[in-house]
Amino acid sequence: MALVIYNAFSSTTAPANQFLDHVAAGRMQEAYNATDPATQACFTVQKFAEKMEKMGLTKAKGASWNGVNINNESAKLDGYINIASGKCRIKMAMIRSQDTWKIESVLLGVVESQTQQQTAAK
């Protein structure tokens, strides 16, 4: 049972991490290709890249996933990621398309800004 849970967890977190790595490394075409067709229909690669920049994901580091909820052909990931403005909550929705997990959406929410972290450390 534990092996099945681990495989389900890693089968979704690996493509999510790869997507984030592509964005952070500036490989926008590869990141865009990792999104589902419905998402691609909403954005050109250029608009997608602008959105990733605006969200701060081009400078993101170290995503850690606390939870994965898989329901048939969809998955929701919940965790934290560090961006330039501080530690953020990250939520990612994915769908399985032809046995491959594709990114459907990414949401960020600020948990603690760099200023708050520096103030707390004093």
C-alpha positions in Angstrom: 0.0 0.0 0.0 2.8 2.5 0.9 4.5 1.9 -2.5 1.2 2.7 -4.3 0.8 5.9 -2.4 4.5 6.9 -3.0 4.1 6.2 -6.7 1.0 8.3 -7.0 2.6 11.1 -5.1 5.8 11.1 -7.2 3.9 10.6 -10.5 2.4 14.0 -10.0 5.1 15.9 -8.1 7.8 15.0 -10.6 6.1 16.7 -13.5 5.1 19.7 -11.3 8.7 20.2 -10.2 9.9 19.8 -13.8 7.5 22.5 -14.9 8.7 24.8 -12.2 12.4 24.1 -13.1 11.6 24.9 -16.7 10.1 28.2 -15.7 12.9 29.2 -13.4 15.5 28.3 -16.0 13.7 30.4 -18.6 12.8 27.4 -20.7 9.3 28.8 -21.4 8.5 26.7 -24.4 9.2 23.5 -22.4 7.1 24.8 -19.5 4.3 25.8 -21.9 4.4 22.3 -23.5 3.9 20.9 -20.0 0.5 22.6 -19.7 -2.8 21.1 -20.8 -4.3 22.0 -24.2 -7.1 24.1 -22.6 -4.5 26.2 -20.9 -2.5 26.6 -24.1 -5.7 27.7 -25.8 -5.9 30.7 -23.4 -2.3 31.9 -23.8 0.4 32.3 -26.4 3.9 31.2 -25.3 4.8 34.9 -24.9 1.7 35.7 -22.8 2.4 32.6 -20.7 6.0 33.7 -20.1 4.8 37.2 -19.1 2.3 35.6 -16.6 5.1 33.4 -15.1 7.3 36.4 -14.7 4.6 38.5 -13.1 3.8 35.7 -10.6 7.5 35.5 -9.7 8.0 31.9 -10.8 11.0 32.8 -13.0 13.0 33.2 -9.8 11.3 30.5 -7.8 13.3 27.9 -5.8 12.6 24.8 -3.8 9.0 23.7 -4.1 8.0 21.3 -1.4 4.7 19.5 -1.6 2.6 18.8 1.5 -0.3 17.2 -0.1 -1.5 15.5 -3.3 -5.1 14.7 -4.0 -5.6 12.4 -7.0 -9.1 11.8 -8.3 -9.2 9.7 -11.4 -7.6 11.9 -14.2 -7.1 15.0 -12.1 -4.8 16.0 -9.3 -4.3 18.9 -6.9 -1.0 19.6 -5.3 -0.5 21.9 -2.3 2.8 23.1 -0.9 5.2 26.0 -0.5 7.8 27.6 -2.8 10.3 30.4 -2.3 10.1 33.4 -4.7 11.9 36.8 -4.6 9.1 38.3 -2.4 9.2 35.5 0.1 7.8 32.1 0.9 4.5 31.4 -0.9 1.8 28.9 -0.7 1.5 27.1 -4.1 -1.5 25.2 -5.4 -1.3 23.4 -8.7 -4.1 21.6 -10.6 -3.1 18.9 -13.1 -4.9 16.6 -15.5 -3.8 13.4 -17.0 -3.7 13.5 -20.8 -2.6 10.4 -22.7 -0.8 8.9 -19.5 1.0 12.2 -18.9 0.3 14.7 -16.2 -0.2 18.2 -17.6 -0.4 21.5 -15.6 -3.9 23.0 -15.6 -3.4 25.9 -13.2 -0.9 27.4 -10.7 -2.0 29.6 -7.8 0.3 31.4 -5.4 -0.5 33.0 -2.0 2.0 34.9 0.1 2.8 33.3 3.4 5.7 35.4 4.6 7.5 38.2 2.8 11.3 38.7 2.9 10.7 41.8 5.1 8.6 39.8 7.6 11.3 37.1 7.7 14.0 39.7 8.3 12.0 41.4 11.0 11.2 38.1 12.7 14.9 37.2 12.7 15.9 40.3 14.7 
